C-alpha cells in the first residue's frame, strides 16, 4: 500500500480554509481508504474532530425524508464510536419527526471546542427528495460554521457534483443555482497510479519476499491497467497467488503478466462486472460506441456524457478520447459484441473461414469479402 494522501495537499488546504468540497473517483480506486486515513490523521494531530460515515443506508427510492434523516444520523453516530474518543462523540440520536440532520450536526458542533471535519461517503447513493434534503441541510448549515456546524464537509462518491442532478426528479432538479451543492469550493478527482507509484507498490512485495517486478514487467502492467488501482493489485495478485502459487523463488515474466490479464478478463471479477454493468447505461454506451466506431460526436470537456464516463474511469482524461486502458479496451468490445458473436456460430463446429490448425483462412476471408 502506498500513502493514499500523497499529492493531496489540496484536501488539507480545503480543511484549513474551512471549505466544503466534493471528492469523486471510480469504484475501487481507494476513496474509502483515503477517507479513513485522512480522518485518523486529523484526529491524531488533534486540531480537528473527523469522522467518515456512509449514507448508503438511506439509498433507496421508496424511503421518506423522515426515515432517511434518522438512518443517516444513526450511521453517523455509529461511525463516531469507531473514530472518536468518548468526549468527542456526537449526541445519541433522538427519534422524533422534526429532528433533522441539520439539527443533529448543529447540536454536535455547538458542544465541541474543536472544528469538525465530516467526510460523507456514498453521497450519490441517495435519490430524489432525500438527496435534495441532505444537500439543502448541509448548505443551510454552511453559514453558521464552524461554531455551530461542521467546519468542513466533503461529499464523496463515484460522480462529480454536477451529476447529482441526474439522481433527482425533474421537478426537484433545481435548487436555485446551476449546481445542487453550490457552496462547494472544489471538486477533486482521485487519479490513477503513475508508473513510478506502481513500482513503489510492487517494491514493497520485493522487500518482503525478494521476488522482483522488473522494469519491463512494471511497464507492461502500466500499459495494461493505465494505473487503475484495482487492476494494478489484481494483476499482481493473480501472478503471485494464482499462477506462481506464492513461490517467491520464481521469476515474474511478461508471459505471466499476459496470462494474468487473460484470467482476469475471463473471470470477470467484481470490478470488471461493475464496469460491464455501466455499459448498459445509454449515455455510457453512446460514448463507448462512438469511440469504437470512430463516430463524430461532440468530444470536448463540456460534453456531460464524456465527463461522466471520465468520472467512472472508463475513458481517458485526455484527448483523443479513448477507452482508458488495454484491459478495458479488450473486455468492453467483447461485451458489446457478445450477441453478435453468439449469432456467428457454435465454437464447437468447424466454420468455413477457419483452417484445420485453428487459424483464420485469410484467402477465403478476403475472397468472400470481395464477393460481398
Secondary structure, 3 states (H helix, E strand, C coil): CCCCCCCCHHHHHHHHCCCEEEEECCCCCCHHHHHHHHHHHHHHHCCEEEEEEECHHHCCCCCCHHHHHHHHHHHHHHHHHHHCCHHHCCCCCCCCCCCCHHHHHHHHHHCCCCEEEEEEECHHHCCHHHHHHHHHHHHHHHCCCCCCCCCEEEEEECCCHHHHHHHCCHHHCCCCCCCCCCCEEEEEECCCCCHHHHHHHHHHHHHHHCCCCCHHHHHHHHHHHCCCHHHHHHHHHHHHHHHCCCCCCCCCCHHHHHHHHHHHHHHCCHHHHHHHHHCCCHHHHHHHHHHHHCCCCCCCCCCHHHHHHHHCCCECCCCCCCECCHHHHHHHHHHHCHHHHHHHCCCCCCCCCECCCCCECHHHHHHHHHHC
